């Protein structure tokens, strides 16, 4: 880290010329011949706030340089925090999800919709690093992605605030979010970040509360967040906050490809929901449990209204279906969009590579993912490939 320094060293013999102090090495060092004379030397004294240097020469002349390094001070404070805590730092995988089917079953009085959906975690995800902060006033969040809020509009900060409110604890954190999941994609990336932050905060407090309590609290800041406290596959109802674990998850090595145009979609509450499917969601769930995923069970009641908003998204799905005959078991939109999922192959159709119209499309391979009880999701052992033809960052915005 670059030190911030303020030089107060002025030449006694030539006020227009200065000689910089040498870099820190030992307790004393000798200046070359120059304005301080050949017998000048510097004594360096360290303190926890920085270092001071006294330059002595013959005859007795004193010159002082004061170097203030706030980053060094913060690092030393952080080291003290680390020494006093069993778990000073934690790096966690924050995976996203897809909706294998999504049925809208009614409109609620609070403006939300009741839904019934099969959620499943997949292997595309962000990485979040947590460190205890010496601050007792605020969290500090950084990220590699543009456009991501770093204040309490971010679900990570909301989750940490919620945990402190519910438990009365006072740990604050330094957090770095390495973003891979695109936003406005219907993949629940922000919800996953929030669930991961709640789980991390609980680890730093020796698992003060149960995962069930974390799951219950989490619906206060987002409808999709409780799902991520499942084993990775769940039948979700209500606004999405009523989570029923499915012990027999879908085939973990079943591959898929995600294709997301730059344009995002509105949330379900902002889409014009007209006619929806009348298929019983429990019948869809039973059919998937018996026969696996097929095109006829991947019903998403948000597709048609999303396609009205983004006709190009409808065109992308139709073209993937036409070009990928036999390549995919099913092609559908996840959540409120705008990600199109092709189940059964990690590769997109060739036209996505070839045509200029799709140069900005985010592409990622993925597979289904689950977790063990009392453990968080583990990053896949093989690297998940994601990119866009234009060379834009896989994290999107």
C-alpha positions as CSV (number, residue, x, y, z in Angstrom):
1,X,0.0,0.0,0.0
2,X,1.3,3.4,-0.9
3,X,2.2,5.5,2.2
4,X,0.9,9.0,2.5
5,X,3.8,11.2,3.5
6,X,4.3,14.9,4.2
7,X,7.9,16.1,3.7
8,X,9.0,18.9,6.0
9,X,12.7,18.5,5.1
10,X,14.2,21.7,3.8
11,X,17.9,22.2,2.9
12,X,19.7,24.5,5.2
13,X,22.4,25.4,2.8
14,X,20.2,25.7,-0.3
15,X,16.6,26.5,0.2
16,X,15.6,25.7,-3.4
17,X,17.0,22.1,-3.3
18,X,15.9,19.2,-1.1
19,X,17.2,15.7,-0.6
20,X,14.5,13.0,-0.1
21,X,14.8,10.6,2.8
22,X,15.9,7.1,1.8
23,X,13.4,4.2,2.1
24,X,13.2,2.6,5.5
25,X,15.9,0.0,6.0
26,X,17.7,0.0,9.3
27,X,17.7,2.2,12.4
28,X,20.1,4.7,10.8
29,X,21.4,5.6,7.3
30,X,23.8,8.0,5.9
31,X,23.0,10.6,3.3
32,X,25.3,11.0,0.3
33,X,27.3,14.2,0.0
34,X,25.0,17.1,-0.6
35,X,23.4,19.9,1.2
36,X,23.6,18.2,4.6
37,X,27.3,17.5,4.3
38,X,29.0,14.1,4.2
39,X,28.6,13.5,7.9
40,X,24.9,13.9,8.0
41,X,22.9,10.9,9.1
42,X,19.3,10.0,9.8
43,X,17.8,8.2,12.8
44,X,14.4,6.6,12.2
45,X,11.9,6.0,15.1
46,X,8.8,3.9,14.6
47,X,5.5,4.3,16.4
48,X,2.1,2.8,15.9
49,X,1.0,6.0,14.1
50,X,3.8,6.2,11.6
51,X,7.5,7.0,11.8
52,X,9.6,10.0,12.5
53,X,13.1,10.8,11.4
54,X,15.7,13.1,13.0
55,X,18.6,14.1,10.8
56,X,21.8,15.0,12.7
57,X,24.8,16.7,11.2
58,X,27.8,18.5,12.3
59,X,27.6,21.1,13.7
60,X,24.4,20.3,15.6
61,X,21.6,21.0,13.2
62,X,18.3,19.2,13.4
63,X,15.8,18.5,10.6
64,X,12.7,16.4,11.0
65,X,10.5,14.4,8.6
66,X,7.1,13.2,9.9
67,X,5.6,10.4,7.9
68,X,1.9,9.7,8.6
69,X,0.5,6.4,7.2
70,X,-3.2,6.0,8.0
71,X,-3.5,2.7,6.0
72,X,-0.6,1.3,8.1
73,X,-2.5,2.3,11.3
74,X,-5.7,0.7,10.1
75,X,-3.9,-2.5,9.2
76,X,-2.3,-2.6,12.6
77,X,-5.7,-2.1,14.2
78,X,-7.1,-4.9,12.0
79,X,-4.2,-7.2,13.1
80,X,-5.2,-6.5,16.7
81,X,-8.8,-7.5,15.8
82,X,-7.5,-10.7,14.2
83,X,-5.5,-11.6,17.3
84,X,-8.6,-11.3,19.5
85,X,-11.0,-13.4,17.4
86,X,-11.2,-17.0,16.6
87,X,-12.5,-16.3,13.0
88,X,-11.0,-13.0,11.8
89,X,-11.6,-13.6,8.1
90,X,-14.0,-15.7,5.9
91,X,-14.3,-16.3,2.2
92,X,-17.7,-17.7,1.0
93,X,-19.2,-18.7,-2.4
94,X,-22.5,-17.0,-3.1
95,X,-24.3,-19.0,-5.8
96,X,-27.3,-17.9,-7.8
97,X,-30.5,-19.9,-8.7
98,X,-32.9,-20.7,-11.5
99,X,-36.6,-21.3,-11.4
100,X,-37.3,-24.6,-13.2
101,X,-41.0,-23.6,-13.2
102,X,-42.8,-20.6,-11.9
103,X,-46.5,-20.4,-11.5
104,X,-48.3,-17.2,-10.4
105,X,-51.2,-18.4,-8.3
106,X,-52.8,-15.1,-7.1
107,X,-52.5,-11.4,-6.4
108,X,-51.9,-10.3,-2.8
109,X,-53.3,-7.3,-1.0
110,X,-49.7,-6.0,-0.4
111,X,-49.1,-5.7,-4.1
112,X,-47.0,-8.9,-4.3
113,X,-48.1,-12.0,-6.1
114,X,-48.4,-15.5,-4.7
115,X,-46.3,-18.0,-6.5
116,X,-45.4,-21.6,-6.6
117,X,-42.0,-22.4,-8.0
118,X,-39.2,-25.0,-8.1
119,X,-36.1,-23.1,-7.1
120,X,-32.6,-24.7,-7.5
121,X,-29.2,-23.3,-6.8
122,X,-26.7,-23.5,-9.6
123,X,-22.9,-23.4,-9.8
124,X,-22.6,-19.8,-11.1
125,X,-21.9,-17.5,-8.2
126,X,-20.1,-14.6,-6.6
127,X,-17.3,-14.7,-4.1
128,X,-17.5,-12.6,-0.9
129,X,-14.7,-12.0,1.5
130,X,-15.5,-10.9,5.0
131,X,-13.1,-9.5,7.6
132,X,-13.9,-8.1,11.0
133,X,-13.5,-4.3,11.1
134,X,-12.1,-2.3,14.0
135,X,-14.9,0.1,13.4
136,X,-17.9,0.0,15.6
137,X,-20.0,2.3,13.5
138,X,-20.3,1.0,9.9
139,X,-19.5,-1.7,7.4
140,X,-17.2,-1.1,4.4
141,X,-18.1,-2.7,1.1
142,X,-16.0,-2.8,-2.1
143,X,-16.6,-4.7,-5.4
144,X,-15.2,-5.3,-8.8
145,X,-18.5,-4.5,-10.5
146,X,-19.7,-1.1,-11.7
147,X,-23.1,0.2,-10.7
148,X,-23.4,-1.9,-7.5
149,X,-24.4,0.3,-4.5
150,X,-21.9,0.2,-1.7
151,X,-24.2,1.7,1.0
152,X,-27.2,0.4,2.9
153,X,-29.1,0.0,-0.4
154,X,-27.0,-3.1,-1.0
155,X,-28.6,-6.3,0.3
156,X,-25.3,-7.3,1.9
157,X,-25.3,-4.3,4.2
158,X,-29.0,-4.7,4.8
159,X,-28.4,-8.3,5.9
160,X,-25.6,-7.3,8.3
161,X,-27.8,-4.5,9.8
162,X,-30.6,-7.0,10.2
163,X,-28.4,-9.5,12.0
164,X,-27.1,-6.8,14.4
165,X,-30.7,-5.6,15.0
166,X,-32.0,-9.1,15.8
167,X,-29.1,-10.4,17.9
168,X,-27.8,-7.2,19.6
169,X,-24.2,-8.0,18.4
170,X,-21.9,-5.2,17.4
171,X,-19.5,-6.7,14.8
172,X,-18.9,-4.6,11.8
173,X,-17.1,-5.8,8.6
174,X,-14.9,-5.1,5.7
175,X,-16.5,-6.9,2.7
176,X,-15.3,-7.4,-0.8
177,X,-17.7,-8.7,-3.4
178,X,-16.2,-10.4,-6.5
179,X,-19.3,-10.2,-8.7
180,X,-19.8,-12.9,-11.4
181,X,-23.6,-13.1,-11.5
182,X,-25.2,-10.4,-13.8
183,X,-27.9,-8.2,-12.3
184,X,-31.4,-7.9,-13.7
185,X,-31.1,-11.5,-14.7
186,X,-33.8,-13.4,-12.7
187,X,-31.0,-15.4,-11.0
188,X,-31.3,-14.0,-7.5
189,X,-27.7,-12.9,-7.2
190,X,-28.4,-10.1,-4.7
191,X,-30.7,-12.4,-2.6
192,X,-27.9,-14.9,-2.5
193,X,-25.4,-12.2,-1.4
194,X,-27.7,-11.3,1.5
195,X,-28.2,-14.9,2.6
196,X,-24.4,-15.4,2.5
197,X,-23.9,-12.3,4.6
198,X,-26.3,-13.5,7.2
199,X,-24.6,-16.9,7.4
200,X,-21.2,-15.2,7.6
201,X,-22.2,-12.8,10.4
202,X,-23.5,-15.8,12.4
203,X,-20.2,-17.7,11.9
204,X,-18.3,-14.7,13.3
205,X,-20.6,-14.9,16.4
206,X,-20.0,-18.6,17.0
207,X,-23.4,-19.6,15.4
208,X,-25.3,-17.6,17.9
209,X,-28.7,-18.5,16.2
210,X,-29.9,-21.4,14.1
211,X,-30.2,-21.4,10.3
212,X,-34.0,-21.6,10.7
213,X,-33.9,-18.2,12.6
214,X,-31.7,-16.7,9.9
215,X,-34.1,-18.0,7.2
216,X,-37.1,-16.5,9.1
217,X,-35.5,-13.1,9.5
218,X,-34.3,-12.9,6.0
219,X,-37.8,-12.5,4.4
220,X,-37.9,-9.0,6.0
221,X,-35.4,-7.8,3.4
222,X,-36.2,-10.0,0.4
223,X,-38.7,-12.7,-0.8
224,X,-36.1,-14.9,-2.4
225,X,-33.5,-14.8,0.4
226,X,-35.0,-17.5,2.6
227,X,-34.6,-20.0,-0.3
228,X,-30.8,-20.0,0.0
229,X,-31.0,-21.5,3.5
230,X,-32.5,-24.6,1.9
231,X,-30.3,-27.5,0.8
232,X,-30.2,-26.0,-2.6
233,X,-33.5,-27.4,-4.1
234,X,-36.9,-26.2,-2.7
235,X,-40.6,-25.8,-3.6
236,X,-41.3,-22.2,-2.7
237,X,-44.7,-20.6,-2.2
238,X,-46.2,-17.4,-0.8
239,X,-44.1,-14.5,-2.0
240,X,-41.3,-17.1,-2.2
241,X,-40.5,-17.0,1.5
242,X,-42.3,-20.3,2.3
243,X,-39.6,-22.8,1.6
244,X,-40.1,-26.6,1.5
245,X,-36.8,-28.5,1.1
246,X,-36.7,-31.2,-1.6
247,X,-34.4,-33.9,-0.2
248,X,-34.0,-35.5,-3.7
249,X,-32.4,-32.7,-5.6
250,X,-32.2,-32.7,-9.4
251,X,-29.3,-34.5,-11.0
252,X,-26.2,-32.5,-9.9
253,X,-24.1,-33.2,-13.1
254,X,-26.9,-32.0,-15.4
255,X,-25.3,-29.2,-17.3
256,X,-27.0,-26.0,-18.7
257,X,-26.1,-22.8,-20.4
258,X,-27.3,-19.3,-19.4
259,X,-27.7,-16.6,-21.9
260,X,-28.6,-13.1,-20.7
261,X,-28.9,-10.1,-23.0
262,X,-27.7,-6.7,-21.7
263,X,-31.3,-5.6,-21.1
264,X,-32.8,-6.5,-17.8
265,X,-36.5,-7.1,-16.9
266,X,-38.7,-5.5,-14.3
267,X,-39.7,-7.4,-11.3
268,X,-42.9,-9.5,-11.4
269,X,-44.7,-6.7,-9.5
270,X,-44.1,-4.3,-12.5
271,X,-44.9,-6.7,-15.3
272,X,-48.4,-6.7,-16.8
273,X,-49.6,-10.1,-15.7
274,X,-52.6,-11.2,-17.8
275,X,-53.5,-14.8,-18.5
276,X,-51.5,-17.3,-16.6
277,X,-51.2,-21.1,-16.9
278,X,-53.8,-23.2,-15.1
279,X,-51.5,-26.2,-14.6
280,X,-51.3,-27.4,-11.0
281,X,-47.7,-26.6,-9.8
282,X,-47.7,-29.8,-7.6
283,X,-48.4,-31.8,-10.7
284,X,-45.4,-30.2,-12.3
285,X,-43.3,-31.0,-9.3
286,X,-44.4,-34.6,-9.3
287,X,-43.6,-35.0,-13.0
288,X,-40.1,-33.6,-12.6
289,X,-39.5,-35.9,-9.6
290,X,-40.5,-38.9,-11.7
291,X,-39.2,-38.1,-15.2
292,X,-36.7,-35.2,-14.8
293,X,-36.8,-31.9,-16.7
294,X,-38.6,-31.6,-20.0
295,X,-39.9,-28.7,-22.0
296,X,-43.5,-29.2,-21.0
297,X,-42.9,-28.8,-17.3
298,X,-40.7,-25.7,-17.5
299,X,-43.6,-23.2,-17.3
300,X,-42.9,-19.6,-16.3
301,X,-46.0,-17.4,-16.0
302,X,-43.7,-14.3,-16.2
303,X,-42.4,-15.2,-19.6
304,X,-45.2,-13.7,-21.7
305,X,-45.3,-10.4,-19.9
306,X,-41.5,-10.2,-20.0
307,X,-41.5,-10.9,-23.7
308,X,-44.0,-8.0,-24.2
309,X,-41.5,-5.7,-22.5
310,X,-38.5,-7.2,-24.4
311,X,-39.5,-8.7,-27.7
312,X,-35.8,-9.4,-28.4
313,X,-35.9,-11.8,-25.4
314,X,-38.7,-13.8,-27.0
315,X,-36.8,-13.9,-30.2
316,X,-33.7,-15.2,-28.4
317,X,-35.7,-18.0,-26.8
318,X,-37.3,-19.0,-30.1
319,X,-34.0,-19.1,-31.9
320,X,-32.4,-21.2,-29.2
321,X,-35.3,-23.6,-29.4
322,X,-35.0,-23.8,-33.2
323,X,-31.3,-24.1,-33.4
324,X,-30.9,-26.4,-30.5
325,X,-33.3,-29.2,-31.4
326,X,-32.1,-32.3,-29.6
327,X,-29.3,-30.3,-27.8
328,X,-31.5,-29.1,-24.9
329,X,-34.0,-30.9,-22.7
330,X,-35.8,-27.6,-22.1
331,X,-35.3,-23.9,-22.9
332,X,-37.0,-21.3,-20.7
333,X,-36.7,-17.9,-18.9
334,X,-35.6,-17.9,-15.3
335,X,-37.6,-15.8,-12.8
336,X,-38.6,-12.4,-14.1
337,X,-35.8,-12.5,-16.7
338,X,-33.9,-11.7,-18.6
339,X,-31.8,-15.0,-18.6
340,X,-32.7,-17.7,-21.0
341,X,-31.7,-21.2,-19.7
342,X,-30.9,-24.2,-21.9
343,X,-30.9,-27.4,-19.9
344,X,-28.9,-30.4,-21.1
345,X,-25.8,-28.7,-22.7
346,X,-23.2,-26.2,-21.5
347,X,-22.9,-24.7,-25.0
348,X,-25.0,-22.0,-26.6
349,X,-26.1,-22.4,-30.2
350,X,-23.6,-21.3,-32.8
351,X,-25.6,-18.2,-33.9
352,X,-24.9,-16.6,-30.5
353,X,-21.2,-16.6,-31.3
354,X,-21.6,-15.7,-35.0
355,X,-24.1,-12.8,-35.1
356,X,-23.3,-9.2,-34.2
357,X,-26.7,-8.8,-32.7
358,X,-25.7,-11.1,-29.8
359,X,-22.2,-9.8,-29.2
360,X,-23.2,-8.3,-25.8
361,X,-25.0,-11.5,-24.5
362,X,-23.6,-12.8,-21.2
363,X,-23.0,-16.6,-21.5
364,X,-22.2,-19.0,-18.8
365,X,-22.2,-22.7,-18.3
366,X,-23.6,-24.1,-15.0
367,X,-24.9,-27.2,-13.2
368,X,-27.1,-27.8,-10.2
369,X,-25.6,-27.4,-6.8
370,X,-26.6,-28.3,-3.3
371,X,-25.2,-28.0,0.2
372,X,-24.7,-30.1,3.4
373,X,-26.5,-29.2,6.6
374,X,-24.7,-26.6,8.7
375,X,-22.3,-25.9,5.8
376,X,-22.5,-23.1,3.3
377,X,-22.4,-23.7,-0.5
378,X,-19.0,-24.8,-1.8
379,X,-17.6,-23.3,-5.0
380,X,-17.5,-25.9,-7.8
381,X,-14.1,-27.7,-8.2
382,X,-14.1,-26.9,-11.9
383,X,-14.1,-23.3,-13.0
384,X,-17.5,-22.2,-14.4
385,X,-16.9,-20.4,-17.7
386,X,-18.7,-17.2,-18.3
387,X,-18.1,-14.5,-20.9
388,X,-19.6,-12.2,-23.5
389,X,-18.3,-11.9,-27.1
390,X,-17.6,-8.2,-26.6
391,X,-15.1,-9.0,-23.8
392,X,-17.3,-7.3,-21.2
393,X,-16.7,-8.5,-17.6
394,X,-18.6,-11.6,-16.7
395,X,-20.0,-9.9,-13.7
396,X,-21.9,-7.4,-15.8
397,X,-23.0,-4.4,-14.0
